[in-house]
Amino acid sequence: MATDQEKTRMCLKQLLEKPGNGNCADCGAAEPEWASYTLGVFVCHSCSGLHRNIAQISKVKSVLLDPWSSSEVEFMDSAGNDAAKAKYVQIVPAFYYQPTHRDCTLLRDQWIRAKYERKEFLCVEKQEPYSAGYREGFLWKRGRDNGQYLNRKFILSEREGVLKYFNKHDAREPKAIMRINTVNATFQPAKIGTAHGLQITYLKENSTRNIFVYHEDGKEMVDWFNAIRAARFNYLQVAFPGTPKSDLLPKLTRNYIKEGYMEKTGPKHTEGFKKRWFSMDDRRLMYFKDPMDAYARGEVFIGSKENYYTVLPGLPPNIQGYAWPFGITIVTPDRKFPVTCETEGEQKDWMAAFQAVINRPMLPQEYAVEAYFKHKP
């Protein structure tokens, strides 16, 4: 005969098969095996660890390994992921970033805290920090030349369509003005070396400029991120009236398609190959001497196959001077860009990243970007 705990476990497994319970309530990962028996949600192992940060609200157990009381199981049966979503996620702004299991710990942690601890999505007043259209505060910004982080005042103005920062607290003129129409923000904890590290990019004279910032308070950092998304959403709605929200939302912020080291040579293919950090940002392939450089050493536009862009494994004949054995040749209508990877796995990953971009038809506004690259000195 089955013991009480075996019966309990069978009941919990059946609950996991109910609609909504088959994915983590917080990040959407498949087949969650943990649960908050105080909130009534099933979560993945990773998010269960983040629930421990709000132990005064959420108590977690393993569905398969921990003992459960019959009253706890009854509560899970009466609650569940769909019921919790209806309770805690009632008013989420369209621009607000809802993280997935692929996102960094900070985004997932603050999403969990915003839902259950701060109850931000039950009351629009609690969304003021990122919904107001104006935000002002101080962030630690990495110096362009010396790599030292200094406290800088930042202002985000939806009305002006700009994000700007000031080198001195009492300065009247900003050190930099970033137009919202070119701004992107992406969390880069591994690259920046802090869990709260945010990389902000913008175009300066049509070249990409990077700045790296962080704040000790995780909520502050995620509020800045969502405020930038809100300003971008406002800009895109004005710039492209009548466009469905579903088409605009993927354009608010973006992660890099791929980043990592490859070796490259010069335009004549006679120079020795040098190791460079590459970032694939939509259709811009940029390379840097160091991952934290403010400006790229060079940028290559990657168009579509219809416009005669291709990517090939291997290198053109007679090329010498490379150390890494796994070559790739990016072919544009004007020239060939040979690069090399350290491993075959990296070569395959880069090839797949380039191919995905090349397979995508170009948008009308991307032709203007391509034209700029062709006439770039």
C-alpha positions, 0 to 999 in steps of 0.5 A: 500500500502507498504511504501517506507521503507517496499519496501526497506526492502523487497528488502534487504530481497531478496538480503539476498537470493542471493548466498553468502549472506546467511552467514556472510561475515566474520565468516560464521554465518548463516542468517546475519541481518546486513550489511556494506553499504560502503563495500557491505557485509552482516554480523552477529550481532557480526561481525557488532560490529567489523566493528564499529572498522573500522568506517572510512571504514565500516558503518553498519546498521541493515537490518531489523530495520534501514532506508535505502536509495534506493541508499544504497540498489542499492549498496548492490545489485551491491556488496554482499558477493561473490563480496567482497570476490573476491575483498578483499580475493585474495591471502590468504596463505593456512596456514592462519587461517580464523576464524568462528563464534565459534572463539574468538573476537580477531581472528575475529577482526583481520581477518576483519581488515586484509581484509578491513583495511590493505588489506593484501590479495591483496599483498604478501608483506603485509604477510611478518610478518607471511610468512617469515619463521622467526619471532623475537619479545617480548611477555609477558610470564607468570612465571611458579611459581609466575604467574607474566608476564614478557617481554621475547624475542621469536624467531621462525625459520622455518629453525631450526624447533624451537620456543624458548624464552630467559629469558634475552634480551641479553642472548645467550642461550634460556631458552626453545627450542620448536620443531615445530613438537610438538608445538600447539597454541590456543587462551584462552582469558577467561582462561588467562584473557586477550583478546589477551591471547595465550596458547602455548603447546609443548612436553618436554620428551613426557609430555605436557608443557604449556606457556601462552603469550600475547601482547597488540597489537592484530595484533602482537598476531595474526601474531605470531599465523599465523607464528606458523601455517606457520612453522607447515605447512612447517614441515608437508609438509616436514615430509609427502611429497605427503600428500594433503594440505587439510589433513595437514591444520587441523593439524597446530593448534587445540583447545582443544576438551573440558576443565573444572573441574572434580573430580578424585581419585587415581589409587587404587580408595581408595583416596578421590576425588579431584577437578582438571582442565581437558583438552582434547587435541586430544587423551591426557586427562590431569589434572592440579591442576590449569588451568594455571599450566605449567605441568599436574599432569597426562596424560591419553591416550584415544585410539579407541574402536577397541583397547578396550577403552570405556567410561561409565556413572557412577562409578565402585561399592564400590567407595567412597569419591566423592562430585560431583554426576555425574560419568564417568568411562574411561576404557583403556586396562590397568585400569579404570579412574573414574571421577565425574562432578558437573552437568548432563550437564557437564557429558553429554558433557564430555561423548560426547567428550570422545566418539567422540575420542574413535569412531575415528580409531587410526592413525599409529603414535598414536600407538607410543604415546599409547606405551609410555603411557603404559611404562610410569613409 
